[in-house]
């Protein structure tokens, strides 16, 4: 779980920017985008294979 605490004199916009960076670093945004649509099991296999260098 990602938590962001306000630093001294930090604005809301700066806190949001830090939060977004932390989400990107953890890979949450990629997961959300990937799970926003259905992916067939064969496409999952193909993607994993490409990622590992098999295809």
mmCIF entry with sequence, helices, sheets and N, C-alpha, C, O atoms, coordinates in Angstrom:
data_MODEL
# 
_entry.id   MODEL 
# 
_entity.id                         1 
_entity.type                       polymer 
_entity.pdbx_number_of_molecules   1 
# 
_entity_poly.entity_id                      1 
_entity_poly.type                           'polypeptide(L)' 
_entity_poly.nstd_linkage                   no 
_entity_poly.nstd_monomer                   no 
_entity_poly.pdbx_seq_one_letter_code       
;(UNK)(UNK)(UNK)(UNK)(UNK)(UNK)(UNK)(UNK)(UNK)(UNK)(UNK)(UNK)(UNK)(UNK)(UNK)(UNK)
(UNK)(UNK)(UNK)(UNK)(UNK)(UNK)(UNK)(UNK)(UNK)(UNK)(UNK)(UNK)(UNK)(UNK)(UNK)(UNK)
(UNK)(UNK)(UNK)(UNK)(UNK)(UNK)(UNK)(UNK)(UNK)(UNK)(UNK)(UNK)(UNK)(UNK)(UNK)(UNK)
(UNK)(UNK)(UNK)(UNK)(UNK)(UNK)(UNK)
;
_entity_poly.pdbx_seq_one_letter_code_can   XXXXXXXXXXXXXXXXXXXXXXXXXXXXXXXXXXXXXXXXXXXXXXXXXXXXXXX 
_entity_poly.pdbx_strand_id                 A 
# 
loop_
_entity_poly_seq.entity_id 
_entity_poly_seq.num 
_entity_poly_seq.mon_id 
_entity_poly_seq.hetero 
1 1  UNK n 
1 2  UNK n 
1 3  UNK n 
1 4  UNK n 
1 5  UNK n 
1 6  UNK n 
1 7  UNK n 
1 8  UNK n 
1 9  UNK n 
1 10 UNK n 
1 11 UNK n 
1 12 UNK n 
1 13 UNK n 
1 14 UNK n 
1 15 UNK n 
1 16 UNK n 
1 17 UNK n 
1 18 UNK n 
1 19 UNK n 
1 20 UNK n 
1 21 UNK n 
1 22 UNK n 
1 23 UNK n 
1 24 UNK n 
1 25 UNK n 
1 26 UNK n 
1 27 UNK n 
1 28 UNK n 
1 29 UNK n 
1 30 UNK n 
1 31 UNK n 
1 32 UNK n 
1 33 UNK n 
1 34 UNK n 
1 35 UNK n 
1 36 UNK n 
1 37 UNK n 
1 38 UNK n 
1 39 UNK n 
1 40 UNK n 
1 41 UNK n 
1 42 UNK n 
1 43 UNK n 
1 44 UNK n 
1 45 UNK n 
1 46 UNK n 
1 47 UNK n 
1 48 UNK n 
1 49 UNK n 
1 50 UNK n 
1 51 UNK n 
1 52 UNK n 
1 53 UNK n 
1 54 UNK n 
1 55 UNK n 
# 
_struct_asym.id          A 
_struct_asym.entity_id   1 
# 
loop_
_struct_conf.conf_type_id 
_struct_conf.id 
_struct_conf.pdbx_PDB_helix_id 
_struct_conf.beg_label_comp_id 
_struct_conf.beg_label_asym_id 
_struct_conf.beg_label_seq_id 
_struct_conf.pdbx_beg_PDB_ins_code 
_struct_conf.end_label_comp_id 
_struct_conf.end_label_asym_id 
_struct_conf.end_label_seq_id 
_struct_conf.pdbx_end_PDB_ins_code 
_struct_conf.beg_auth_comp_id 
_struct_conf.beg_auth_asym_id 
_struct_conf.beg_auth_seq_id 
_struct_conf.end_auth_comp_id 
_struct_conf.end_auth_asym_id 
_struct_conf.end_auth_seq_id 
_struct_conf.pdbx_PDB_helix_class 
_struct_conf.details 
_struct_conf.pdbx_PDB_helix_length 
HELX_P HELX_P1 AA1 UNK A 12 ? UNK A 26 ? UNK A 12 UNK A 26 1 ? 15 
HELX_P HELX_P2 AA2 UNK A 28 ? UNK A 35 ? UNK A 28 UNK A 35 1 ? 8  
HELX_P HELX_P3 AA3 UNK A 41 ? UNK A 52 ? UNK A 41 UNK A 52 1 ? 12 
# 
_struct_conf_type.id          HELX_P 
_struct_conf_type.criteria    ? 
_struct_conf_type.reference   ? 
# 
loop_
_atom_site.group_PDB 
_atom_site.id 
_atom_site.type_symbol 
_atom_site.label_atom_id 
_atom_site.label_alt_id 
_atom_site.label_comp_id 
_atom_site.label_asym_id 
_atom_site.label_entity_id 
_atom_site.label_seq_id 
_atom_site.pdbx_PDB_ins_code 
_atom_site.Cartn_x 
_atom_site.Cartn_y 
_atom_site.Cartn_z 
_atom_site.occupancy 
_atom_site.B_iso_or_equiv 
_atom_site.pdbx_formal_charge 
_atom_site.auth_seq_id 
_atom_site.auth_comp_id 
_atom_site.auth_asym_id 
_atom_site.auth_atom_id 
_atom_site.pdbx_PDB_model_num 
ATOM 1   N N  . UNK A 1 1  ? 0.843   -1.165  0.000   1.00 0.00 ? 1  UNK A N  1 
ATOM 2   C CA . UNK A 1 1  ? 0.000   0.000   0.000   1.00 0.00 ? 1  UNK A CA 1 
ATOM 3   C C  . UNK A 1 1  ? 0.898   1.240   0.000   1.00 0.00 ? 1  UNK A C  1 
ATOM 4   O O  . UNK A 1 1  ? 1.857   1.318   0.767   1.00 0.00 ? 1  UNK A O  1 
ATOM 5   N N  . UNK A 1 2  ? 0.589   2.180   -0.840  1.00 0.00 ? 2  UNK A N  1 
ATOM 6   C CA . UNK A 1 2  ? 1.388   3.397   -0.964  1.00 0.00 ? 2  UNK A CA 1 
ATOM 7   C C  . UNK A 1 2  ? 0.790   4.484   -0.091  1.00 0.00 ? 2  UNK A C  1 
ATOM 8   O O  . UNK A 1 2  ? -0.405  4.772   -0.153  1.00 0.00 ? 2  UNK A O  1 
ATOM 9   N N  . UNK A 1 3  ? 1.649   5.078   0.724   1.00 0.00 ? 3  UNK A N  1 
ATOM 10  C CA . UNK A 1 3  ? 1.220   6.182   1.587   1.00 0.00 ? 3  UNK A CA 1 
ATOM 11  C C  . UNK A 1 3  ? 2.127   7.371   1.333   1.00 0.00 ? 3  UNK A C  1 
ATOM 12  O O  . UNK A 1 3  ? 3.336   7.220   1.155   1.00 0.00 ? 3  UNK A O  1 
ATOM 13  N N  . UNK A 1 4  ? 1.533   8.553   1.318   1.00 0.00 ? 4  UNK A N  1 
ATOM 14  C CA . UNK A 1 4  ? 2.292   9.784   1.128   1.00 0.00 ? 4  UNK A CA 1 
ATOM 15  C C  . UNK A 1 4  ? 1.959   10.721  2.280   1.00 0.00 ? 4  UNK A C  1 
ATOM 16  O O  . UNK A 1 4  ? 0.798   11.069  2.498   1.00 0.00 ? 4  UNK A O  1 
ATOM 17  N N  . UNK A 1 5  ? 2.984   11.122  3.009   1.00 0.00 ? 5  UNK A N  1 
ATOM 18  C CA . UNK A 1 5  ? 2.785   12.071  4.105   1.00 0.00 ? 5  UNK A CA 1 
ATOM 19  C C  . UNK A 1 5  ? 3.286   13.435  3.654   1.00 0.00 ? 5  UNK A C  1 
ATOM 20  O O  . UNK A 1 5  ? 4.270   13.545  2.921   1.00 0.00 ? 5  UNK A O  1 
ATOM 21  N N  . UNK A 1 6  ? 2.599   14.454  4.100   1.00 0.00 ? 6  UNK A N  1 
ATOM 22  C CA . UNK A 1 6  ? 2.962   15.816  3.721   1.00 0.00 ? 6  UNK A CA 1 
ATOM 23  C C  . UNK A 1 6  ? 4.288   16.203  4.365   1.00 0.00 ? 6  UNK A C  1 
ATOM 24  O O  . UNK A 1 6  ? 4.513   15.969  5.553   1.00 0.00 ? 6  UNK A O  1 
ATOM 25  N N  . UNK A 1 7  ? 5.142   16.788  3.572   1.00 0.00 ? 7  UNK A N  1 
ATOM 26  C CA . UNK A 1 7  ? 6.398   17.325  4.082   1.00 0.00 ? 7  UNK A CA 1 
ATOM 27  C C  . UNK A 1 7  ? 6.161   18.784  4.457   1.00 0.00 ? 7  UNK A C  1 
ATOM 28  O O  . UNK A 1 7  ? 5.162   19.374  4.046   1.00 0.00 ? 7  UNK A O  1 
ATOM 29  N N  . UNK A 1 8  ? 7.041   19.351  5.206   1.00 0.00 ? 8  UNK A N  1 
ATOM 30  C CA . UNK A 1 8  ? 6.880   20.734  5.638   1.00 0.00 ? 8  UNK A CA 1 
ATOM 31  C C  . UNK A 1 8  ? 6.775   21.699  4.475   1.00 0.00 ? 8  UNK A C  1 
ATOM 32  O O  . UNK A 1 8  ? 7.687   21.785  3.653   1.00 0.00 ? 8  UNK A O  1 
ATOM 33  N N  . UNK A 1 9  ? 5.669   22.428  4.396   1.00 0.00 ? 9  UNK A N  1 
ATOM 34  C CA . UNK A 1 9  ? 5.474   23.426  3.347   1.00 0.00 ? 9  UNK A CA 1 
ATOM 35  C C  . UNK A 1 9  ? 5.191   22.859  1.968   1.00 0.00 ? 9  UNK A C  1 
ATOM 36  O O  . UNK A 1 9  ? 5.318   23.574  0.974   1.00 0.00 ? 9  UNK A O  1 
ATOM 37  N N  . UNK A 1 10 ? 4.812   21.599  1.883   1.00 0.00 ? 10 UNK A N  1 
ATOM 38  C CA . UNK A 1 10 ? 4.548   20.963  0.585   1.00 0.00 ? 10 UNK A CA 1 
ATOM 39  C C  . UNK A 1 10 ? 3.085   21.161  0.189   1.00 0.00 ? 10 UNK A C  1 
ATOM 40  O O  . UNK A 1 10 ? 2.179   20.994  1.006   1.00 0.00 ? 10 UNK A O  1 
ATOM 41  N N  . UNK A 1 11 ? 2.874   21.517  -1.067  1.00 0.00 ? 11 UNK A N  1 
ATOM 42  C CA . UNK A 1 11 ? 1.511   21.731  -1.547  1.00 0.00 ? 11 UNK A CA 1 
ATOM 43  C C  . UNK A 1 11 ? 0.863   20.396  -1.939  1.00 0.00 ? 11 UNK A C  1 
ATOM 44  O O  . UNK A 1 11 ? 1.530   19.366  -2.040  1.00 0.00 ? 11 UNK A O  1 
ATOM 45  N N  . UNK A 1 12 ? -0.432  20.446  -2.151  1.00 0.00 ? 12 UNK A N  1 
ATOM 46  C CA . UNK A 1 12 ? -1.192  19.259  -2.562  1.00 0.00 ? 12 UNK A CA 1 
ATOM 47  C C  . UNK A 1 12 ? -0.699  18.764  -3.922  1.00 0.00 ? 12 UNK A C  1 
ATOM 48  O O  . UNK A 1 12 ? -0.596  17.557  -4.141  1.00 0.00 ? 12 UNK A O  1 
ATOM 49  N N  . UNK A 1 13 ? -0.397  19.684  -4.829  1.00 0.00 ? 13 UNK A N  1 
ATOM 50  C CA . UNK A 1 13 ? 0.077   19.296  -6.160  1.00 0.00 ? 13 UNK A CA 1 
ATOM 51  C C  . UNK A 1 13 ? 1.405   18.541  -6.072  1.00 0.00 ? 13 UNK A C  1 
ATOM 52  O O  . UNK A 1 13 ? 1.617   17.567  -6.794  1.00 0.00 ? 13 UNK A O  1 
ATOM 53  N N  . UNK A 1 14 ? 2.283   18.985  -5.200  1.00 0.00 ? 14 UNK A N  1 
ATOM 54  C CA . UNK A 1 14 ? 3.566   18.298  -5.040  1.00 0.00 ? 14 UNK A CA 1 
ATOM 55  C C  . UNK A 1 14 ? 3.374   16.897  -4.454  1.00 0.00 ? 14 UNK A C  1 
ATOM 56  O O  . UNK A 1 14 ? 4.052   15.946  -4.841  1.00 0.00 ? 14 UNK A O  1 
ATOM 57  N N  . UNK A 1 15 ? 2.437   16.796  -3.514  1.00 0.00 ? 15 UNK A N  1 
ATOM 58  C CA . UNK A 1 15 ? 2.146   15.482  -2.938  1.00 0.00 ? 15 UNK A CA 1 
ATOM 59  C C  . UNK A 1 15 ? 1.576   14.542  -3.996  1.00 0.00 ? 15 UNK A C  1 
ATOM 60  O O  . UNK A 1 15 ? 1.948   13.369  -4.049  1.00 0.00 ? 15 UNK A O  1 
ATOM 61  N N  . UNK A 1 16 ? 0.687   15.042  -4.828  1.00 0.00 ? 16 UNK A N  1 
ATOM 62  C CA . UNK A 1 16 ? 0.104   14.221  -5.895  1.00 0.00 ? 16 UNK A CA 1 
ATOM 63  C C  . UNK A 1 16 ? 1.182   13.764  -6.868  1.00 0.00 ? 16 UNK A C  1 
ATOM 64  O O  . UNK A 1 16 ? 1.166   12.621  -7.324  1.00 0.00 ? 16 UNK A O  1 
ATOM 65  N N  . UNK A 1 17 ? 2.104   14.642  -7.184  1.00 0.00 ? 17 UNK A N  1 
ATOM 66  C CA . UNK A 1 17 ? 3.189   14.311  -8.100  1.00 0.00 ? 17 UNK A CA 1 
ATOM 67  C C  . UNK A 1 17 ? 4.053   13.188  -7.514  1.00 0.00 ? 17 UNK A C  1 
ATOM 68  O O  . UNK A 1 17 ? 4.426   12.257  -8.227  1.00 0.00 ? 17 UNK A O  1 
ATOM 69  N N  . UNK A 1 18 ? 4.369   13.275  -6.220  1.00 0.00 ? 18 UNK A N  1 
ATOM 70  C CA . UNK A 1 18 ? 5.136   12.221  -5.554  1.00 0.00 ? 18 UNK A CA 1 
ATOM 71  C C  . UNK A 1 18 ? 4.359   10.912  -5.542  1.00 0.00 ? 18 UNK A C  1 
ATOM 72  O O  . UNK A 1 18 ? 4.933   9.847   -5.766  1.00 0.00 ? 18 UNK A O  1 
ATOM 73  N N  . UNK A 1 19 ? 3.043   10.987  -5.278  1.00 0.00 ? 19 UNK A N  1 
ATOM 74  C CA . UNK A 1 19 ? 2.209   9.797   -5.263  1.00 0.00 ? 19 UNK A CA 1 
ATOM 75  C C  . UNK A 1 19 ? 2.192   9.115   -6.627  1.00 0.00 ? 19 UNK A C  1 
ATOM 76  O O  . UNK A 1 19 ? 2.323   7.894   -6.713  1.00 0.00 ? 19 UNK A O  1 
ATOM 77  N N  . UNK A 1 20 ? 2.032   9.892   -7.685  1.00 0.00 ? 20 UNK A N  1 
ATOM 78  C CA . UNK A 1 20 ? 2.010   9.322   -9.038  1.00 0.00 ? 20 UNK A CA 1 
ATOM 79  C C  . UNK A 1 20 ? 3.339   8.655   -9.373  1.00 0.00 ? 20 UNK A C  1 
ATOM 80  O O  . UNK A 1 20 ? 3.361   7.583   -9.977  1.00 0.00 ? 20 UNK A O  1 
ATOM 81  N N  . UNK A 1 21 ? 4.453   9.288   -8.982  1.00 0.00 ? 21 UNK A N  1 
ATOM 82  C CA . UNK A 1 21 ? 5.770   8.705   -9.243  1.00 0.00 ? 21 UNK A CA 1 
ATOM 83  C C  . UNK A 1 21 ? 5.927   7.382   -8.506  1.00 0.00 ? 21 UNK A C  1 
ATOM 84  O O  . UNK A 1 21 ? 6.470   6.419   -9.048  1.00 0.00 ? 21 UNK A O  1 
ATOM 85  N N  . UNK A 1 22 ? 5.448   7.344   -7.269  1.00 0.00 ? 22 UNK A N  1 
ATOM 86  C CA . UNK A 1 22 ? 5.538   6.108   -6.492  1.00 0.00 ? 22 UNK A CA 1 
ATOM 87  C C  . UNK A 1 22 ? 4.701   5.004   -7.130  1.00 0.00 ? 22 UNK A C  1 
ATOM 88  O O  . UNK A 1 22 ? 5.115   3.844   -7.153  1.00 0.00 ? 22 UNK A O  1 
ATOM 89  N N  . UNK A 1 23 ? 3.524   5.360   -7.647  1.00 0.00 ? 23 UNK A N  1 
ATOM 90  C CA . UNK A 1 23 ? 2.670   4.382   -8.325  1.00 0.00 ? 23 UNK A CA 1 
ATOM 91  C C  . UNK A 1 23 ? 3.345   3.842   -9.576  1.00 0.00 ? 23 UNK A C  1 
ATOM 92  O O  . UNK A 1 23 ? 3.294   2.641   -9.840  1.00 0.00 ? 23 UNK A O  1 
ATOM 93  N N  . UNK A 1 24 ? 3.972   4.713   -10.341 1.00 0.00 ? 24 UNK A N  1 
ATOM 94  C CA . UNK A 1 24 ? 4.677   4.275   -11.544 1.00 0.00 ? 24 UNK A CA 1 
ATOM 95  C C  . UNK A 1 24 ? 5.840   3.363   -11.177 1.00 0.00 ? 24 UNK A C  1 
ATOM 96  O O  . UNK A 1 24 ? 6.071   2.351   -11.839 1.00 0.00 ? 24 UNK A O  1 
ATOM 97  N N  . UNK A 1 25 ? 6.562   3.714   -10.139 1.00 0.00 ? 25 UNK A N  1 
ATOM 98  C CA . UNK A 1 25 ? 7.709   2.933   -9.706  1.00 0.00 ? 25 UNK A CA 1 
ATOM 99  C C  . UNK A 1 25 ? 7.290   1.530   -9.276  1.00 0.00 ? 25 UNK A C  1 
ATOM 100 O O  . UNK A 1 25 ? 8.004   0.561   -9.539  1.00 0.00 ? 25 UNK A O  1 
ATOM 101 N N  . UNK A 1 26 ? 6.151   1.416   -8.623  1.00 0.00 ? 26 UNK A N  1 
ATOM 102 C CA . UNK A 1 26 ? 5.639   0.126   -8.171  1.00 0.00 ? 26 UNK A CA 1 
ATOM 103 C C  . UNK A 1 26 ? 5.001   -0.678  -9.306  1.00 0.00 ? 26 UNK A C  1 
ATOM 104 O O  . UNK A 1 26 ? 4.767   -1.876  -9.149  1.00 0.00 ? 26 UNK A O  1 
ATOM 105 N N  . UNK A 1 27 ? 4.720   -0.045  -10.437 1.00 0.00 ? 27 UNK A N  1 
ATOM 106 C CA . UNK A 1 27 ? 4.117   -0.736  -11.571 1.00 0.00 ? 27 UNK A CA 1 
ATOM 107 C C  . UNK A 1 27 ? 2.605   -0.820  -11.499 1.00 0.00 ? 27 UNK A C  1 
ATOM 108 O O  . UNK A 1 27 ? 1.998   -1.599  -12.234 1.00 0.00 ? 27 UNK A O  1 
ATOM 109 N N  . UNK A 1 28 ? 1.990   -0.043  -10.636 1.00 0.00 ? 28 UNK A N  1 
ATOM 110 C CA . UNK A 1 28 ? 0.533   -0.101  -10.481 1.00 0.00 ? 28 UNK A CA 1 
ATOM 111 C C  . UNK A 1 28 ? -0.189  0.396   -11.725 1.00 0.00 ? 28 UNK A C  1 
ATOM 112 O O  . UNK A 1 28 ? -1.207  -0.173  -12.119 1.00 0.00 ? 28 UNK A O  1 
ATOM 113 N N  . UNK A 1 29 ? 0.319   1.434   -12.337 1.00 0.00 ? 29 UNK A N  1 
ATOM 114 C CA . UNK A 1 29 ? -0.351  2.022   -13.502 1.00 0.00 ? 29 UNK A CA 1 
ATOM 115 C C  . UNK A 1 29 ? -0.353  1.033   -14.659 1.00 0.00 ? 29 UNK A C  1 
ATOM 116 O O  . UNK A 1 29 ? -1.356  0.905   -15.361 1.00 0.00 ? 29 UNK A O  1 
ATOM 117 N N  . UNK A 1 30 ? 0.764   0.330   -14.867 1.00 0.00 ? 30 UNK A N  1 
ATOM 118 C CA . UNK A 1 30 ? 0.819   -0.672  -15.939 1.00 0.00 ? 30 UNK A CA 1 
ATOM 119 C C  . UNK A 1 30 ? -0.179  -1.790  -15.688 1.00 0.00 ? 30 UNK A C  1 
ATOM 120 O O  . UNK A 1 30 ? -0.863  -2.238  -16.608 1.00 0.00 ? 30 UNK A O  1 
ATOM 121 N N  . UNK A 1 31 ? -0.262  -2.241  -14.438 1.00 0.00 ? 31 UNK A N  1 
ATOM 122 C CA . UNK A 1 31 ? -1.204  -3.313  -14.096 1.00 0.00 ? 31 UNK A CA 1 
ATOM 123 C C  . UNK A 1 31 ? -2.640  -2.878  -14.347 1.00 0.00 ? 31 UNK A C  1 
ATOM 124 O O  . UNK A 1 31 ? -3.432  -3.639  -14.904 1.00 0.00 ? 31 UNK A O  1 
ATOM 125 N N  . UNK A 1 32 ? -2.975  -1.677  -13.946 1.00 0.00 ? 32 UNK A N  1 
ATOM 126 C CA . UNK A 1 32 ? -4.343  -1.183  -14.116 1.00 0.00 ? 32 UNK A CA 1 
ATOM 127 C C  . UNK A 1 32 ? -4.687  -1.086  -15.595 1.00 0.00 ? 32 UNK A C  1 
ATOM 128 O O  . UNK A 1 32 ? -5.775  -1.494  -16.002 1.00 0.00 ? 32 UNK A O  1 
ATOM 129 N N  . UNK A 1 33 ? -3.783  -0.555  -16.399 1.00 0.00 ? 33 UNK A N  1 
ATOM 130 C CA . UNK A 1 33 ? -4.037  -0.427  -17.836 1.00 0.00 ? 33 UNK A CA 1 
ATOM 131 C C  . UNK A 1 33 ? -4.159  -1.797  -18.483 1.00 0.00 ? 33 UNK A C  1 
ATOM 132 O O  . UNK A 1 33 ? -5.008  -2.000  -19.350 1.00 0.00 ? 33 UNK A O  1 
ATOM 133 N N  . UNK A 1 34 ? -3.319  -2.737  -18.071 1.00 0.00 ? 34 UNK A N  1 
ATOM 134 C CA . UNK A 1 34 ? -3.346  -4.071  -18.666 1.00 0.00 ? 34 UNK A CA 1 
ATOM 135 C C  . UNK A 1 34 ? -4.625  -4.808  -18.283 1.00 0.00 ? 34 UNK A C  1 
ATOM 136 O O  . UNK A 1 34 ? -5.155  -5.565  -19.096 1.00 0.00 ? 34 UNK A O  1 
ATOM 137 N N  . UNK A 1 35 ? -5.132  -4.610  -17.077 1.00 0.00 ? 35 UNK A N  1 
ATOM 138 C CA . UNK A 1 35 ? -6.322  -5.312  -16.620 1.00 0.00 ? 35 UNK A CA 1 
ATOM 139 C C  . UNK A 1 35 ? -7.613  -4.591  -16.986 1.00 0.00 ? 35 UNK A C  1 
ATOM 140 O O  . UNK A 1 35 ? -8.697  -5.070  -16.652 1.00 0.00 ? 35 UNK A O  1 
ATOM 141 N N  . UNK A 1 36 ? -7.522  -3.455  -17.662 1.00 0.00 ? 36 UNK A N  1 
ATOM 142 C CA . UNK A 1 36 ? -8.728  -2.712  -18.002 1.00 0.00 ? 36 UNK A CA 1 
ATOM 143 C C  . UNK A 1 36 ? -9.491  -3.344  -19.167 1.00 0.00 ? 36 UNK A C  1 
ATOM 144 O O  . UNK A 1 36 ? -10.627 -2.957  -19.443 1.00 0.00 ? 36 UNK A O  1 
ATOM 145 N N  . UNK A 1 37 ? -8.885  -4.303  -19.846 1.00 0.00 ? 37 UNK A N  1 
ATOM 146 C CA . UNK A 1 37 ? -9.567  -5.004  -20.928 1.00 0.00 ? 37 UNK A CA 1 
ATOM 147 C C  . UNK A 1 37 ? -9.230  -6.488  -20.850 1.00 0.00 ? 37 UNK A C  1 
ATOM 148 O O  . UNK A 1 37 ? -8.227  -6.866  -20.245 1.00 0.00 ? 37 UNK A O  1 
ATOM 149 N N  . UNK A 1 38 ? -10.054 -7.323  -21.453 1.00 0.00 ? 38 UNK A N  1 
ATOM 150 C CA . UNK A 1 38 ? -9.847  -8.768  -21.415 1.00 0.00 ? 38 UNK A CA 1 
ATOM 151 C C  . UNK A 1 38 ? -8.712  -9.155  -22.356 1.00 0.00 ? 38 UNK A C  1 
ATOM 152 O O  . UNK A 1 38 ? -8.629  -8.684  -23.490 1.00 0.00 ? 38 UNK A O  1 
ATOM 153 N N  . UNK A 1 39 ? -7.860  -10.007 -21.865 1.00 0.00 ? 39 UNK A N  1 
ATOM 154 C CA . UNK A 1 39 ? -6.769  -10.522 -22.675 1.00 0.00 ? 39 UNK A CA 1 
ATOM 155 C C  . UNK A 1 39 ? -6.895  -12.043 -22.722 1.00 0.00 ? 39 UNK A C  1 
ATOM 156 O O  . UNK A 1 39 ? -6.951  -12.704 -21.685 1.00 0.00 ? 39 UNK A O  1 
ATOM 157 N N  . UNK A 1 40 ? -6.939  -12.583 -23.923 1.00 0.00 ? 40 UNK A N  1 
ATOM 158 C CA . UNK A 1 40 ? -7.079  -14.020 -24.077 1.00 0.00 ? 40 UNK A CA 1 
ATOM 159 C C  . UNK A 1 40 ? -5.852  -14.728 -23.496 1.00 0.00 ? 40 UNK A C  1 
ATOM 160 O O  . UNK A 1 40 ? -4.745  -14.191 -23.529 1.00 0.00 ? 40 UNK A O  1 
ATOM 161 N N  . UNK A 1 41 ? -6.057  -15.934 -22.966 1.00 0.00 ? 41 UNK A N  1 
ATOM 162 C CA . UNK A 1 41 ? -4.924  -16.676 -22.392 1.00 0.00 ? 41 UNK A CA 1 
ATOM 163 C C  . UNK A 1 41 ? -3.768  -16.868 -23.377 1.00 0.00 ? 41 UNK A C  1 
ATOM 164 O O  . UNK A 1 41 ? -2.602  -16.816 -22.984 1.00 0.00 ? 41 UNK A O  1 
ATOM 165 N N  . UNK A 1 42 ? -4.088  -17.088 -24.651 1.00 0.00 ? 42 UNK A N  1 
ATOM 166 C CA . UNK A 1 42 ? -3.025  -17.265 -25.634 1.00 0.00 ? 42 UNK A CA 1 
ATOM 167 C C  . UNK A 1 42 ? -2.224  -15.978 -25.816 1.00 0.00 ? 42 UNK A C  1 
ATOM 168 O O  . UNK A 1 42 ? -1.017  -16.028 -26.049 1.00 0.00 ? 42 UNK A O  1 
ATOM 169 N N  . UNK A 1 43 ? -2.887  -14.826 -25.712 1.00 0.00 ? 43 UNK A N  1 
ATOM 170 C CA . UNK A 1 43 ? -2.178  -13.547 -25.826 1.00 0.00 ? 43 UNK A CA 1 
ATOM 171 C C  . UNK A 1 43 ? -1.294  -13.312 -24.608 1.00 0.00 ? 43 UNK A C  1 
ATOM 172 O O  . UNK A 1 43 ? -0.206  -12.749 -24.725 1.00 0.00 ? 43 UNK A O  1 
ATOM 173 N N  . UNK A 1 44 ? -1.764  -13.746 -23.430 1.00 0.00 ? 44 UNK A N  1 
ATOM 174 C CA . UNK A 1 44 ? -0.944  -13.632 -22.219 1.00 0.00 ? 44 UNK A CA 1 
ATOM 175 C C  . UNK A 1 44 ? 0.342   -14.437 -22.376 1.00 0.00 ? 44 UNK A C  1 
ATOM 176 O O  . UNK A 1 44 ? 1.431   -13.961 -22.056 1.00 0.00 ? 44 UNK A O  1 
ATOM 177 N N  . UNK A 1 45 ? 0.196   -15.686 -22.881 1.00 0.00 ? 45 UNK A N  1 
ATOM 178 C CA . UNK A 1 45 ? 1.364   -16.547 -23.100 1.00 0.00 ? 45 UNK A CA 1 
ATOM 179 C C  . UNK A 1 45 ? 2.335   -15.895 -24.069 1.00 0.00 ? 45 UNK A C  1 
ATOM 180 O O  . UNK A 1 45 ? 3.544   -15.871 -23.836 1.00 0.00 ? 45 UNK A O  1 
ATOM 181 N N  . UNK A 1 46 ? 1.794   -15.368 -25.155 1.00 0.00 ? 46 UNK A N  1 
ATOM 182 C CA . UNK A 1 46 ? 2.629   -14.752 -26.179 1.00 0.00 ? 46 UNK A CA 1 
ATOM 183 C C  . UNK A 1 46 ? 3.392   -13.553 -25.611 1.00 0.00 ? 46 UNK A C  1 
ATOM 184 O O  . UNK A 1 46 ? 4.577   -13.373 -25.891 1.00 0.00 ? 46 UNK A O  1 
ATOM 185 N N  . UNK A 1 47 ? 2.698   -12.731 -24.809 1.00 0.00 ? 47 UNK A N  1 
ATOM 186 C CA . UNK A 1 47 ? 3.331   -11.552 -24.214 1.00 0.00 ? 47 UNK A CA 1 
ATOM 187 C C  . UNK A 1 47 ? 4.440   -11.966 -23.251 1.00 0.00 ? 47 UNK A C  1 
ATOM 188 O O  . UNK A 1 47 ? 5.529   -11.392 -23.263 1.00 0.00 ? 47 UNK A O  1 
ATOM 189 N N  . UNK A 1 48 ? 4.157   -12.966 -22.416 1.00 0.00 ? 48 UNK A N  1 
ATOM 190 C CA . UNK A 1 48 ? 5.173   -13.442 -21.478 1.00 0.00 ? 48 UNK A CA 1 
ATOM 191 C C  . UNK A 1 48 ? 6.380   -14.011 -22.211 1.00 0.00 ? 48 UNK A C  1 
ATOM 192 O O  . UNK A 1 48 ? 7.522   -13.796 -21.808 1.00 0.00 ? 48 UNK A O  1 
ATOM 193 N N  . UNK A 1 49 ? 6.113   -14.744 -23.301 1.00 0.00 ? 49 UNK A N  1 
ATOM 194 C CA . UNK A 1 49 ? 7.198   -15.303 -24.105 1.00 0.00 ? 49 UNK A CA 1 
ATOM 195 C C  . UNK A 1 49 ? 8.068   -14.234 -24.724 1.00 0.00 ? 49 UNK A C  1 
ATOM 196 O O  . UNK A 1 49 ? 9.295   -14.338 -24.719 1.00 0.00 ? 49 UNK A O  1 
ATOM 197 N N  . UNK A 1 50 ? 7.428   -13.199 -25.261 1.00 0.00 ? 50 UNK A N  1 
ATOM 198 C CA . UNK A 1 50 ? 8.198   -12.095 -25.842 1.00 0.00 ? 50 UNK A CA 1 
ATOM 199 C C  . UNK A 1 50 ? 9.033   -11.398 -24.796 1.00 0.00 ? 50 UNK A C  1 
ATOM 200 O O  . UNK A 1 50 ? 10.171  -11.005 -25.050 1.00 0.00 ? 50 UNK A O  1 
ATOM 201 N N  . UNK A 1 51 ? 8.456   -11.248 -23.610 1.00 0.00 ? 51 UNK A N  1 
ATOM 202 C CA . UNK A 1 51 ? 9.154   -10.559 -22.536 1.00 0.00 ? 51 UNK A CA 1 
ATOM 203 C C  . UNK A 1 51 ? 10.389  -11.346 -22.085 1.00 0.00 ? 51 UNK A C  1 
ATOM 204 O O  . UNK A 1 51 ? 11.422  -10.757 -21.766 1.00 0.00 ? 51 UNK A O  1 
ATOM 205 N N  . UNK A 1 52 ? 10.276  -12.680 -22.060 1.00 0.00 ? 52 UNK A N  1 
ATOM 206 C CA . UNK A 1 52 ? 11.392  -13.513 -21.618 1.00 0.00 ? 52 UNK A CA 1 
ATOM 207 C C  . UNK A 1 52 ? 12.394  -13.778 -22.744 1.00 0.00 ? 52 UNK A C  1 
ATOM 208 O O  . UNK A 1 52 ? 13.490  -14.281 -22.499 1.00 0.00 ? 52 UNK A O  1 
ATOM 209 N N  . UNK A 1 53 ? 12.016  -13.438 -23.973 1.00 0.00 ? 53 UNK A N  1 
ATOM 210 C CA . UNK A 1 53 ? 12.936  -13.609 -25.099 1.00 0.00 ? 53 UNK A CA 1 
ATOM 211 C C  . UNK A 1 53 ? 12.796  -14.918 -25.839 1.00 0.00 ? 53 UNK A C  1 
ATOM 212 O O  . UNK A 1 53 ? 13.674  -15.273 -26.626 1.00 0.00 ? 53 UNK A O  1 
ATOM 213 N N  . UNK A 1 54 ? 11.716  -15.647 -25.609 1.00 0.00 ? 54 UNK A N  1 
ATOM 214 C CA . UNK A 1 54 ? 11.523  -16.915 -26.293 1.00 0.00 ? 54 UNK A CA 1 
ATOM 215 C C  . UNK A 1 54 ? 11.025  -16.743 -27.717 1.00 0.00 ? 54 UNK A C  1 
ATOM 216 O O  . UNK A 1 54 ? 11.342  -17.565 -28.577 1.00 0.00 ? 54 UNK A O  1 
ATOM 217 N N  . UNK A 1 55 ? 10.252  -15.696 -27.992 1.00 0.00 ? 55 UNK A N  1 
ATOM 218 C CA . UNK A 1 55 ? 9.671   -15.506 -29.327 1.00 0.00 ? 55 UNK A CA 1 
ATOM 219 C C  . UNK A 1 55 ? 10.356  -14.394 -30.051 1.00 0.00 ? 55 UNK A C  1 
ATOM 220 O O  . UNK A 1 55 ? 10.002  -14.089 -31.190 1.00 0.00 ? 55 UNK A O  1 
# 
